[in-house]
Structure formats: structure tokens, C-alpha cells
């Protein structure tokens, strides 16, 4: 058996362990107000680092995880030292240079470092387009030397592609990926393999549910910790406890054949996907430390029979709906806190609905584009129950064309913009009954159609797509929509 975890390079100057210690459970431990002593926490992390588990993942909202890791890093006055990933998860709103710098400087201060090894960015709703502003500002801070590598958290394939096409240099995307949640094995893995982005997989053990402890056991009535509460929702959505027991049984048979643990099989299945750089295993500081067992994941490979057994178990389950990260943005909300609709509805819209003077029952929104006052039109108008959305292009702020030359990425941005305008007028994308798509080049129908399908795959509005020829500016596609809010 290997004595230390395998390693992988994320960038030319950032090498990490393929088993990353996730510190989200610090927040769970501290949820009742008892703060972990930073030195004792650092002692626990240093024990991991001595055994080769020297890569740690945390976030701005994981309790005192950044402070504890900062205390650990202070014990290494020179290189090499442990690697620290953190995340910045701001509330949607204007992402000015000052706001972004302040958010990153707070991470630097809490970690006690001059440069963040990997800074990962999460955004709650893509209807608010300032996420692109934030990423461009973080890219400037990376060039300034405050950030080593830039990553994303809970981004779906379409928005990862959009960020890349808009010129953001992305090293990683951290997403849920497990025997229960297999969404990342599809379009996201294909995109990452094509463009060189690496996946960091969390939830690989489903909060501990993917272990022998739960094989053949009755469904739990009460769950005391946040992590298992979250992944029980995934299990329920994937077909329930009986279907989950089928996955456990298949993984157990494979584990017996290879003389490893069931958890090793669960981790190995994820690690063998080419796009995956590492899995993130939760570390409850001072508790449940399974470093020796975790190392066994590098001592075997899954064979054809193993995959056949797992595929048979998968066939009895339901796929988790949507794409990676959707669990934070739309039903079914599969999070530790459960339903997040109240949080999302509290986020201010990027647009403001205004009544049309002299026209009772009529309102409109403007997106701030330079073209609207010149040509005399609104982004969208609501009359009674009907919302009409003007032909919309990938114009960011007043006049910047997003992702020039990339029709699929522009369509993704446009549909977010349409969603925001409909939301501001009291509707939703589920209310859309008609869309029209105008292409500069008909050969680009497929990436645009796929972007349209990701949004409207269950709504299924009436749709028309035509080649319109030479669209104005650097735009590859223009989309308009109609909604009825009945």
C-alpha cells in the first residue's frame, strides 16, 4: 500500500494531494457557538500534513476554518508548506474593484498569507451578471500576485464555458460528485477534458453514508449534523433508501474483491474520471480520522466487472436533476439548509420594474444598454399577465459584448438576462410560452440549441430559430421571449 496520497499538478506551480481535507465540518462543530481553539485545530491539521494529506479546502463561511489553517501555515516559515484552498461566496450585488479586493484581502488576512494558493468563487444566481465583473477583478488580483490560481465552485457546464470564453483563466471547478450524484460525469467532465479545467469533487462519501456503517441498515429518522442532512436529501432525490442500498451492496461486493473498504470504492470511482484532480474528504478535527484507510484508494483500480455491478445499481436509481450547482439555485434544493427559495427571493434583482406613465396595469424594465434609449425600447414590458422580452444580445453593462465569437456562451448569458428581466416583472422562465432565436451563422445552431435546452428542457415553449445574417456588432445570436404569468 502507498504510504502517502498520490499527487497531481493543477498548474505549473501548484501541486496538490489527490485526497484533499475538507474543513466544512468546522462550521458544524462550531454551530452552537463553541469556537475551536486555533492552535489545537492547527495541531490536528499538522498531523494530516505529516502523513501527506497536506492540502486543505475551506471557505469564508466555514466557521473559523481559515483562521485555524492560517495558524497551521504560520508554522512553516519557508517552502514547502501545506496548500490552502478557500472560497469567496459573496451576496450578489455590484462587484466593483473595491468590493472584490476587500473580499480577497479578508481571506488573505484570515489565512495570514500574501497569496492564496487557490481562490474559488461561488455565485448564488446567474440572473445577476456581476459574477463576470467579480471574476475579471479576481483575474487582475491574480496578475497582481494576491491569488495563485483561480477556481469556481458549483458552476454548471454552461457557465463554466461562458467564463472561459469571456477570457477568465480557470484552473478548477469544485462540484458535488459521487456514486449517488453523477451529474459531473456528463457535460461538465466533457468540457473540462476539452479545455483543461480540473474538477475538485466533494460529497464523494455523501457525508459518511457511503460506508459499511449504513449497509443493510434501516433508514435514519433523525440526522444530527449538517453534512448528513444534506446528503440524505440527495439519497431521497436519487430514488430513496432502497435504491441507495443497491449502490451500497454493489460497492460492498467490489470492496470485498479488492480487499478495501466500501468508502475506498466510492472514492476510487470518482478519482478514475479523467477530469477529476482530487476528491475532498471531510475532516472533523480530532474525530473520525481515517487516513490509513483512505490511502488504500490508490492501491487498486476498478475493472469491467466492477463498473458493470455499479451500472446495474445505478439503473435502479433516479438521476439528480439539472446540472452541477443547480441544487443551490432551484428546486429540489439539496443543501444542508434545505429550501433556499427564501434566500434567493431576497436577493435584489439587477433590474427594476417601473410603471408606464398613463398606462395602468403596464410596467417595463431597462437593462441599461446604450441601445435602449437610442432606439427607444425597453428590455421587457408587462401588460396584464403577458411579458414581452425584446430581442436580447450578450451585452454586459452598457455596451460590452460578452464572449465574442462564441454563440453558445452568448446564448447562456442572454438567457440569464431574459430570466432577470422576466423575474423583475413578476414572472419566471417557467412562464415562457414562446422564444425566437436569431443566428448570425446557422452552422452554430447546436451550441445555441443546447443552451436553450438547458433552460427550457422541461418548460418546452414554442420556439423558432432562423439565420438572420449579419447581426449588429460582435453578436453571434439574439433571443426574444414571451411569457404568460397565469
FENKA-V416879 format. One record per residue. N is the residue number from 0. BURIAL is + if it has 24 or more other C-alpha atoms within 12 Angstrom, else -. Layout:
# FENKA-V416879
[[N;BURIAL] [N;BURIAL]]
This chain:
# FENKA-V416879
[[0;-] [1;-] [2;-] [3;+] [4;+] [5;+] [6;-] [7;+] [8;-] [9;+] [10;-] [11;-] [12;-] [13;+] [14;+] [15;+] [16;+] [17;+] [18;+] [19;+] [20;+] [21;+] [22;+] [23;+] [24;+] [25;+] [26;+] [27;+] [28;+] [29;-] [30;-] [31;-] [32;-] [33;-] [34;-] [35;+] [36;-] [37;+] [38;-] [39;-] [40;+] [41;+] [42;+] [43;+] [44;+] [45;+] [46;-] [47;+] [48;+] [49;-] [50;+] [51;+] [52;+] [53;+] [54;+] [55;+] [56;+] [57;+] [58;+] [59;+] [60;+] [61;+] [62;+] [63;+] [64;+] [65;+] [66;+] [67;+] [68;+] [69;+] [70;+] [71;+] [72;+] [73;+] [74;-] [75;-] [76;-] [77;-] [78;-] [79;-] [80;+] [81;+] [82;+] [83;+] [84;+] [85;+] [86;+] [87;+] [88;+] [89;+] [90;+] [91;+] [92;+] [93;-] [94;+] [95;-] [96;-] [97;-] [98;-] [99;+] [100;+] [101;-] [102;+] [103;+] [104;+] [105;+] [106;+] [107;+] [108;-] [109;+] [110;+] [111;+] [112;+] [113;-] [114;+] [115;+] [116;+] [117;+] [118;+] [119;+] [120;+] [121;+] [122;+] [123;+] [124;+] [125;+] [126;+] [127;+] [128;+] [129;+] [130;+] [131;+] [132;+] [133;+] [134;+] [135;+] [136;+] [137;+] [138;+] [139;+] [140;+] [141;+] [142;-] [143;-] [144;-] [145;+] [146;+] [147;+] [148;+] [149;+] [150;+] [151;+] [152;+] [153;+] [154;+] [155;+] [156;+] [157;+] [158;+] [159;+] [160;+] [161;+] [162;+] [163;+] [164;+] [165;+] [166;-] [167;+] [168;+] [169;+] [170;+] [171;+] [172;+] [173;+] [174;+] [175;+] [176;+] [177;+] [178;+] [179;+] [180;+] [181;+] [182;+] [183;+] [184;+] [185;-] [186;+] [187;+] [188;+] [189;+] [190;+] [191;+] [192;-] [193;-] [194;-] [195;+] [196;+] [197;+] [198;+] [199;+] [200;+] [201;+] [202;+] [203;+] [204;+] [205;+] [206;+] [207;+] [208;+] [209;+] [210;+] [211;+] [212;-] [213;+] [214;+] [215;-] [216;-] [217;-] [218;-] [219;-] [220;-] [221;-] [222;-] [223;-] [224;+] [225;+] [226;+] [227;+] [228;+] [229;+] [230;+] [231;+] [232;+] [233;+] [234;+] [235;+] [236;+] [237;+] [238;+] [239;+] [240;+] [241;+] [242;+] [243;+] [244;+] [245;+] [246;+] [247;+] [248;+] [249;+] [250;+] [251;+] [252;+] [253;+] [254;+] [255;-] [256;-] [257;+] [258;-] [259;+] [260;+] [261;+] [262;+] [263;+] [264;+] [265;+] [266;+] [267;+] [268;+] [269;+] [270;+] [271;+] [272;+] [273;+] [274;+] [275;+] [276;+] [277;+] [278;+] [279;+] [280;+] [281;+] [282;+] [283;+] [284;+] [285;-] [286;-] [287;-] [288;-] [289;+] [290;+] [291;-] [292;+] [293;+] [294;+] [295;+] [296;+] [297;+] [298;-] [299;+] [300;+] [301;+] [302;-] [303;-] [304;-] [305;+] [306;+] [307;-] [308;+] [309;+] [310;-] [311;-] [312;+] [313;+] [314;-] [315;-] [316;+] [317;+] [318;+] [319;+] [320;+] [321;+] [322;+] [323;+] [324;+] [325;+] [326;+] [327;+] [328;+] [329;+] [330;-] [331;+] [332;+] [333;+] [334;+] [335;+] [336;-] [337;+] [338;-] [339;-] [340;-] [341;-] [342;-] [343;+] [344;-] [345;-] [346;+] [347;-] [348;+] [349;+] [350;+] [351;+] [352;+] [353;-] [354;-] [355;-] [356;-] [357;-] [358;-] [359;-] [360;-] [361;-] [362;+] [363;+] [364;+] [365;+] [366;+] [367;+] [368;+] [369;-] [370;+] [371;-] [372;-] [373;-] [374;-] [375;-] [376;-] [377;+] [378;+] [379;+] [380;+] [381;+] [382;+] [383;-] [384;-] [385;+] [386;+] [387;+] [388;+] [389;+] [390;+] [391;+] [392;+] [393;+] [394;+] [395;+] [396;+] [397;-] [398;-] [399;-] [400;+] [401;+] [402;+] [403;+] [404;+] [405;+] [406;+] [407;+] [408;+] [409;+] [410;+] [411;+] [412;+] [413;+] [414;+] [415;+] [416;+] [417;+] [418;+] [419;+] [420;+] [421;+] [422;+] [423;+] [424;+] [425;+] [426;+] [427;+] [428;+] [429;+] [430;+] [431;+] [432;+] [433;+] [434;+] [435;+] [436;+] [437;+] [438;+] [439;+] [440;+] [441;-] [442;-] [443;+] [444;+] [445;-] [446;+] [447;+] [448;+] [449;-] [450;+] [451;+] [452;+] [453;+] [454;+] [455;+] [456;-] [457;-] [458;-] [459;-] [460;-] [461;-] [462;-] [463;-] [464;+] [465;-] [466;-] [467;-] [468;-] [469;-] [470;-] [471;-] [472;-] [473;-] [474;+] [475;+] [476;+] [477;+] [478;+] [479;+] [480;+] [481;+] [482;+] [483;+] [484;-] [485;-]]
